[in-house]
C-alpha cells in the first residue's frame, strides 16, 4: 500500500460526491465496478450499476444535493480498499425548495482494475439513529 493508493481511492470517493452534487449521474456511474453491490438501508441488496442508475436518476431529476463525507478509516489490501466513515446529505426539492436530508455511516469497498483505476464494488450504509 502506498500513499498514492490512498490518495487515488479518496479521489474516487470525492468524484462520487461531486458528481452527485452536480447532478451528474454518469460521473457517479463511472466510479462503479460492473459487479458493484449496494446494500443500503431499507432497500434490497442489488448488484450492478443499473440499480444505482435506477435509484438515483429520479432523485437527481427531482432534487439537488449537497453531500459530505468524513473518512474515518481507509485501508488497502493489495487490490482491494476499504473506506469507512460518516456521510451527510442535504436534499433540496427542485419543485418547491423544501429541504430534507440525512446522515449515517458508510462502508465502501473498491477494487483496483488492470488499468490502475479504483472502482466501487461495495456500498453499504445505515442512517443515523434517532430517538424521534
Secondary structure, DSSP 8 states (H G I E B T S, - for coil): --HHHHHHHHHHHHHHHHHHHHT-HHHHHTTEEEEEEEE-TTS--EESHHHHHHHHHHHHHHEEEEEEEEEEEEEEETTEEEEEEEEEEEEEETTT--EEEEEEEEEEEEEE-TTS-EEEEEEEEEE-----
